[in-house]
Amino acid sequence: QCVLEYTRNGEKACFDKYCEYIERDYTDLNANEIWIADNHTLDIISMSPEGKPHRLSLTAYMDAKSGVVVGWNLCDHPCSQSTLLAFRSAVLNGFGIPRGVYFDNGSEFLTHDIAGRGHRKKANWNAEETPPTILSLLDVTMINALVKNAKAKNIERYFYTYKEFISKAFSGYAGGTPSERPEDMSKRVKAGEIPTDREIEELLTVLINGGYNCREYGGKEAKYKGMTKIDVWNESINSDEVIFRD
């Protein structure tokens, strides 16, 4: 099977599916130490304010310790503005400010304004001519994922859960691939039987705060067994081991 995967789908597909990997140990991590960010194109066709069917993208931040989705933003296309708006929503949701954020190497994350260019920085880039980044002013450290190592971000599993338990609940569900697309999808789009962007935005808050964040904690720390993700966040953030910044 390994050889078959390699010959048919390439080296990366084979490596992701069959090769060894190292699991991260979150035992010594506390809530709000690291937030993981990523983007996901919704498997839902919705109606834009201009009356055109399209797919929105979700920018989300997840707390690495608890798995809680702390903040998010919907946009037409992933961009640096959506990255900042999602971060802002996490702060306004009452989750505070993390010690660090874990970004991949997308241009929507690695910009001068947010936290710098990371792996995209050129050798001749002169940092002295660039003003301080937004995250540096907040004393937040940026950590960059290795190139072509998307599986290192556990937020990817959240997006799979989002697809299976949230996207499929909408009448505009269109599937992630052509084989997953409902047969009557085209008819429903033409008839206007799809949700509006506003409806998705309103329901998203309920489904994340009251649904996903209240699901059972899926990590491997035995002391949190049977607790919900948000309970784990609360338990960890109130721990005597957490050092609060001024």
N, C-alpha and C positions, 0 to 999 in steps of 0.2 A: 504493500500500500504506500509506503514511504517513497519508493522508486517511482511508482505510478504518479503520485502527487507531484514529484519533482519534474518528471518529463512532461506532464500535461499542463501544470499551472506555474512551474518555475520554482526557483530557489527560495524566495521569501515565503511562498505559500507552504512549501514543505517544512521550512524552519518553524513557522508559526504553529503548524499543526502537529508535528511529530518530534521536534528536537527538545532537548532538556531545557529547563528553565529554573530560575531561582525565585522562590516566593519571598515577597517583602515581609518583614517582621514589623508590625505596627505596635507591639507591646509597649515600647518606650516612647511612643508618640502620644501627644495629648490633642484634644480637640482644638481646632483653630491654629495648630502649628503649620499645617500644610493644606492648602486648598488646591484641588486639581481642576483645571479648566479645559473645556473642549466644545466643539460645535457639532450639531447633528441636524441634517435636513429631515424635516418631519415627513413621515409616510402618509401624510394627509393632504389632500387637495382642498384648499379653502378659497373663499371669495375675498379678493382685496377690496379696499374702499372704493377703488375705481371700477369695480364690477368685473374684474378679470380673475379667472381661476389660476392659482399658482401654489407653490409650496413654500412655507415659511421655514426658516432655520432657527434652531434653538441654541443659544450660547448659555452654558451652565457652569457653575462652580460647585464642586463636591468636597466636603470635608473628608480628608483621607482617613482619619481615625474612626469616625462613626458611619460614614457613608451617607450622611445627610446632604441633600441638595440645598445649599444655603442661599443661592441666588441665581437668577436666570434672566434672559431677555430674548424676545422674539424679533427677528429681523428678516429682510428680504434675502440678504446675502451676508455671510460671516464677514465682519470687519472690525477694525480697532474700536470704533465707537460702540459696537455691541458688546465687545469685551469689557469696556469700561462701565457701560450701563448695567451689565450683569453683576459686576463687582459692586457697583453702587447699590443695587437692589439687595445684595447680601448684607451689606452694612445697615441699610434701612430696615431690613427684616429683623434686626436685633442680634445678628451673629458677630458683630464686632469686626476687628481687623486681624487677619492671620499674620503669622511670622513670615510665611513664604507662600509662593504660588508656583505650581508645577505646570509649565506650558510645553506644548510641542513646538515645532519649528515653522508653523504657519505664519504668514505675513500679518494676519490679523492680531497676532500676539506679540511678535517681535518687531515692535515699532519704537522709534526714539521716544515718543511721548509717554508710552505706558511703562516700560521697564528697560528699554535699550534693545539692541539688535541681537544679542545672544550669539548663537552660532552663525547668524547672518552677517555679523560685523566684519567689515573689510579691514585688511591690514593697515590701510592708509587712513582709516577713520580717525578723526581728531576729536576725542571726547571733550577737550577743553572748549571747543566751539559750540557745544550742545548744552542747553539748559538742563537742570535736574529733571529726572523722570518723575511721573506721578507716584509710582510705587516707592521710589527712593525717598520721596518727601514724606511718605507714610511709614517709612522704615520697614518695608516689605521686601524680602529677598526673592528674586526670580530664579527658578531652577528650570533648566531646559532638558527635555527628554532627548535621548539619543535619536539620531536620524533613523527613520524607518523602524521605529520600535513602538508602534502605537499600543501594543498589548500591555505595555508597562503602566498604562493609565486605567485604573479600575473604573473610571467614569464610563468607559466604553460598555461595561456590563449594564450600567444604568440605562444607557440608550437602547440596549436590547430589551430590557424590561419595559422601557417606555413604549417601544414598538408593540410588544406583545400584550401589554395590559392597559395601555392608554390609547395609542393610535387606532387600534382595532375597534375601539368603542365608538369612534366617530363615523358618521355616514360618509365622510369624504375619504375614508381609508383607501389608499391606492397601492399599498404594498411597496416593499423596497426594491423588488425586481419585477420584471414583466410576468413571471410565472406566479407571483403572489397577488397580482392585480385582480380584483373581482371582475367577473364577466360583464356586469352591468355598470361598471364605473363610468364609461363614456356617456351612457344615457343619463346617469345621475348628474354629471357635470353639465350637460346640455340643458337639463331640466332645472338646474339651479338648486338641486337637492344636496347641497354641501354646506358645511358651516362657514360662517364669516370669520375673518381674522379676529374680530372682537370677541366672538363666542369662544374661540380657542384660547385666547388670552385669559378670559374670565374663568374658564373651566380649568386651565392649567394650574392656577393658584390653588384651587381646591384639591386637584388630583395630586399635586406634589406635597403641599403642606398636610392635608388631611388623609392622603393615601400613601404615597411612596415613603415619606419620612416617618410614617407611623407603622411601616412594615417591620417585621422581625429583623434584628441585626444579623447580618450574614457573615461577620468576621469569625476569626478562629480563637478569640480570647474567651476562655471558658467562663470567666467571671461575669461576662455580659450575656451569657446564654439565656434566652427567653425574654430579653429586653428588646424594645423597639430602637430603631436608629436614633430617634430624637432623644430617647431616654439615655442612650449611651453618650450622646453629645453633652447632655446636661450633667451626667455623672462625671464625665471626664473634665469638663470645663470647671466644675466645682471642686475638683481634686486639689489637695494641698500641694501636689507636685507642680501645678500650673503656676507659672510666674506671669503676673499681669504687668503690662507695660504702662507707663504714665501716659 
